[in-house]
């Protein structure tokens, strides 16, 4: 079990109660098929896993910085807020 801080997150950034199989570790760009987006609808800046939604950011599935104009095999459209 990981030690947790006041917010309940471990020092590794994962929830303290998570099982080992539930932990998502960022992968190398070849593993997730990171490439230039073929159409605007599947760009990283339209994905729910990119944060912040700027020209460069980070992703739940990819290690390091990502570019808004790219995409990968884990793309999931961002839910629209009403």
C-alpha positions as a Python dict, from the first residue, in 0.01 Angstrom:
ca = {
    (1, 'X'): (0, 0, 0),
    (2, 'X'): (119, 351, -80),
    (3, 'X'): (146, 625, 181),
    (4, 'X'): (-115, 893, 114),
    (5, 'X'): (-125, 1269, 157),
    (6, 'X'): (-420, 1476, 287),
    (7, 'X'): (-608, 1454, -46),
    (8, 'X'): (-601, 1074, -43),
    (9, 'X'): (-355, 1050, -331),
    (10, 'X'): (-41, 848, -293),
    (11, 'X'): (300, 1002, -338),
    (12, 'X'): (308, 825, -675),
    (13, 'X'): (-6, 1013, -785),
    (14, 'X'): (-239, 711, -770),
    (15, 'X'): (-534, 652, -543),
    (16, 'X'): (-427, 469, -230),
    (17, 'X'): (-697, 200, -253),
    (18, 'X'): (-632, 107, -617),
    (19, 'X'): (-542, -251, -702),
    (20, 'X'): (-217, -303, -891),
    (21, 'X'): (-404, -405, -1211),
    (22, 'X'): (-605, -80, -1204),
    (23, 'X'): (-301, 147, -1216),
    (24, 'X'): (-251, 311, -1554),
    (25, 'X'): (108, 384, -1643),
    (26, 'X'): (183, 622, -1931),
    (27, 'X'): (330, 446, -2236),
    (28, 'X'): (577, 527, -2508),
    (29, 'X'): (431, 694, -2820),
    (30, 'X'): (479, 381, -3033),
    (31, 'X'): (269, 172, -2793),
    (32, 'X'): (-37, 401, -2818),
    (33, 'X'): (8, 482, -3188),
    (34, 'X'): (75, 855, -3136),
    (35, 'X'): (76, 1034, -3474),
    (36, 'X'): (-45, 1343, -3658),
    (37, 'X'): (-428, 1352, -3654),
    (38, 'X'): (-580, 1263, -3996),
    (39, 'X'): (-886, 1486, -3929),
    (40, 'X'): (-973, 1761, -3679),
    (41, 'X'): (-1237, 1551, -3499),
    (42, 'X'): (-975, 1315, -3352),
    (43, 'X'): (-712, 1567, -3239),
    (44, 'X'): (-568, 1541, -2887),
    (45, 'X'): (-721, 1877, -2790),
    (46, 'X'): (-1066, 1717, -2847),
    (47, 'X'): (-984, 1412, -2633),
    (48, 'X'): (-1099, 1366, -2275),
    (49, 'X'): (-754, 1250, -2164),
    (50, 'X'): (-557, 1564, -2262),
    (51, 'X'): (-490, 1825, -1995),
    (52, 'X'): (-470, 2121, -2029),
    (53, 'X'): (-637, 2166, -2364),
    (54, 'X'): (-373, 2397, -2513),
    (55, 'X'): (-119, 2358, -2795),
    (56, 'X'): (85, 2123, -2572),
    (57, 'X'): (-21, 1926, -2268),
    (58, 'X'): (-13, 1587, -2100),
    (59, 'X'): (-216, 1271, -2139),
    (60, 'X'): (-334, 987, -1917),
    (61, 'X'): (-193, 728, -2159),
    (62, 'X'): (124, 885, -2301),
    (63, 'X'): (452, 969, -2133),
    (64, 'X'): (576, 1327, -2167),
    (65, 'X'): (427, 1624, -2350),
    (66, 'X'): (178, 1580, -2633),
    (67, 'X'): (76, 1815, -2913),
    (68, 'X'): (-286, 1919, -2969),
    (69, 'X'): (-269, 1842, -3344),
    (70, 'X'): (-188, 1473, -3292),
    (71, 'X'): (-393, 1165, -3195),
    (72, 'X'): (-348, 807, -3071),
    (73, 'X'): (-527, 472, -3048),
    (74, 'X'): (-667, 563, -2702),
    (75, 'X'): (-860, 870, -2829),
    (76, 'X'): (-1190, 928, -2651),
    (77, 'X'): (-1399, 1237, -2735),
    (78, 'X'): (-1430, 1490, -2458),
    (79, 'X'): (-1779, 1501, -2308),
    (80, 'X'): (-1963, 1821, -2388),
    (81, 'X'): (-2051, 2037, -2091),
    (82, 'X'): (-2394, 2194, -2105),
}
